[in-house]
Amino acid sequence: MGADESKIQELSLETVMGERFGRYSKYIIQERALPDIRDGLKPVQRRILYAMNQDGNTYDKTFRKSAKSVGNVMGNFHPHGDSSIYEAMVRLSQDWKLREPLIEMHGNNGSMDGDPPAAMRYTEARLSKIAAEMLRDIQKKTVDFVPNFDDTEEEPTVLPARFPNLLVNGATGISAGYATEIPPHNLHETIQAAIYLLNHPTAELNDLMKFIKGPDFPTGGIVQGKDEILKAYQTGHGRIIVRAKTAFENLKGSRSQIIVTEIPYEVNKAQLVKRIDEIRLTKKVEGIAEVRDESDRQGLRIAIELKRNANSQGILNYLLKNTDLQISYNFNMVAINDKRPEQVGLQQILSAYLKHQQQVVTRRTQFDLKKAQERAHIVAGLIKALSILDQVIKTIRSSQNKQDAKDNLVSQYGFTIAQAEAIVSLQLYRLTNTDVTALQQEAADLKQKITAYHLILHDPHELDQVIIKELTAIDHEYATVRKTKIEEEVEKLQIDTEVLVAAEDVIVLVSRDGYLKRSSLRSFAASSDQENGLKPEDHVIFQQKVNTLDHLMIFTDHGNLIYRPVHEIPDAKWKDTGQHLSQTVGLKNDENILRVLAFKNLQATGDFLLATSHGAIKLTSLADLKPGRTYRSRAITAIKLKSQDDRLITVDYVPTEKIPAFEILCCSQGGYGLRYPLTEVPVNGAKAAGVKAMDLRDDCLTAVLLVTQDQAVGLLTQRGAFKRMKVSEIPKTSRARRGVQILRELKRNPHRIKFAAHAILNQDWLITTDQNEKIQLNLATHSLADRYSNGSFVVDTETQGKIVYVDLIDQQQKDNH
């Protein structure tokens, strides 16, 4: 008992788990998930090929049930689940996964649509012809063998691999702490690069890439990004773009279709077709009529039929960006090198492969040399025996048995034991004169071979020439044309809005409180003007017929700009309230919508006029206010407000070429007016505060208007008086001055400007009071007055309430509603 207790160790759980997991990790890294850099195979793949070869299940024999091969592998070499062995076998046969399949399979071995293969009891398999090159010369002790799991047989630690399989067929796998992703390559290119490296051991990567242009996927496609390929071959890491091969076909009636004939590597075709059809059904892109998978035994073909006059290139760009018609392929070239996982580049893979081939050819030559020397020794003995044939026969006849005969031959004539064995085993017909000639010829041939073998073993250049000769023979036998096209640059995909959105005229409404919606013309026509869904205290800022491809610039009185493409505004019935901007962007409690402008496109060259109540003014170009990536959730600063009580009061848009034609008219609350050229206002950036518009002193601005000399302006005072006057009544001076009085100053209860705007005769002003009274003011009924007048009263503030808001109603709105 005491002896047993002495064997007990007290270890922490951390130590035990660390040690056990370390052993487990080492096992799955070396013995399961990662390929060997020399033959490009994982252990299960190597065991499948070796077992099938041992069983005579080769390309020149008939097919055998897959279950037999799987059972053989599992029982002799790979004590794991039969399903994992069969999956590995199936993958080795799939010509859309491997560039050069190593197994031929009869029956259902899966498909590009992700269909599972038939059960192994139904399929039949054998090694492919090129797989024989992986195993060639294995019987000549070219590689090391180790005992199998139960020590009943031996298995190879690596295959001779007479072509660079790791690059040709690639590899994919995940283990503890390591993953590998090596793409397939073209056999001809890979062999040519290997030969070049053998002849030029100091070759640079650029030299090798003259042969290996990039991956050559079995599914073809187009690879973009030569710089990333170079980086991947240099470091083992890189990211390339793999794109489907497509073409346009014209159909009858101004229609066309996109034809896909090659898809990116390891993309599920059925899922790809389903995804494109979902885009058609959800109308994320306009113009797709039908999607069909027309693949057959002739090859892959997906037809995407388009509607009449659809933008085919635009739709293709959208599909490339939003489906697996274009994917990113990430190189992660990890392989087992000297029993260690390493991140390897192209040069390292080829160098390791060539070093392996030098060892294979050396060991094969040593094997052949030993066999040739043994045979030459036997042939020399046979020739000697035939030259003294009578004595030899006499000696054998006088011997008691075979062993005695051998002993007599050794002692009497100087034969070796091996030669004596060959002589006593000689058949009588070999004692002819003809056979002596054949033996002499064989001896000469063996001498020649032995000389050649010695040369290979002692001259590295001769060894390399043998490898080159054999690689060239494989190249001539199995080379195929490249399937994947390489393009130097990654093409940037531009997706036009017209592709995503159906062009349609709609009515858009934006309210002062921040509600916005778009409605169909039909819904708008079926409703009255009062049924716009807004609260009674809310006001319409923008109500206009626009196109779904148009753009809205929404300015708030806090100096912010919110951008919305019309097609992104939620569609609602005209009677509905719509969506509030706070649901996406967020407005402050006291922040209101000031002005909304619609644009056909955002490429126009023009400037926004922005002015604040505290007297700041500036021009900012449209280009400076273009939306960024975060426009859906964040507002843009259009002008910087210097104080918390300052407010943006004016927003106007002026095409750049028309700036000299306009003037600025500033109207202060205290009744002062200032007019000066718009050219005096500088163009500033979006976050600038602007310059001084008017010398306000303790006053503030009510309005800043963009005017011409022949226009008229309307003024509404807090006492309810209205005056219409010509702009020319106010003398034209310079920016930042005090200006002149445009109302007559009274000593008691003086008038103060509450609202000012252009006095357009076909436009009515709808005045709202704090008692919710609505007074409609027809401007045409008011004659022009001079700047010293206070106008005439239109609102009785004592009975109707104080003025809080003024809506401008043009003639078109009056006619419609």
ABEGO torsion letter per residue (X at the ends): XAAAAAABBBBBAAAAAAAAAAAAAAAAAAAAABBBAAAGBBAAAAAAAAAAAAAGBBAABBBBBAAAAAAAAAAAABBBBAAAAAAAAAAAABAAABABBABBBBEBAEBAAGBBBBBAAABBBBBBAAAAAAABGAAAGABBBBBBAAGABBBBABBAGABBAAAAAEBBBBBBGBBBBBBBBBAAAAAAAAAAAAABAABBAAAAAAABAEBBBAAEEBBBGAAAAAAAAAAGBBBBBBBBBBBBBBBBGGBBBBBBABBBBGBBAAAAAAAAAAAAAAGABBGBABBBBABBAAEBBBBBBBBBGBBAAAAAAAAAAABAABBBBBBBBBBBBGGBBBBBBAAAAAAAAAAAAAAAAAAAAAAAAAAAAAAAAAAAAAAAAAAAAAAAAAAAAABABAAAAAAAAAAAAGBBAAAAAAAAABBAAAABAAAAAAAAAAAAAAAAAAAAAAAAAABAAAAAAAAAAAAAAAAAAABBBBABBBBABBBBBBBBAAAABBBBBBBBBBBAAGBBBBBBAAAAAABBAAAAGBBAABBBABBBBBBAABBBBBBBAAGBBBBBBAAABBBBBAABAEBBAAAAAEBBAABBBABBBBBABAABBBBBBBBBAAGBBBBBBAAAABBBAAAAABBBBABBBABAABBBABBBBBBAAAAAABBBBBBBAAGBBBBBBAAABBBBBAABAEBBABBAEABBBABBBBBBAABBBBBBBAAGBBBBBBAAABBBBBBGBAEBBABBBBABGBBBBABBBBBBAABBBBBBBAAGBBBBBBAAABBBBBAABAEBBABBAAAAEBBABBBBBBAAAAAAX
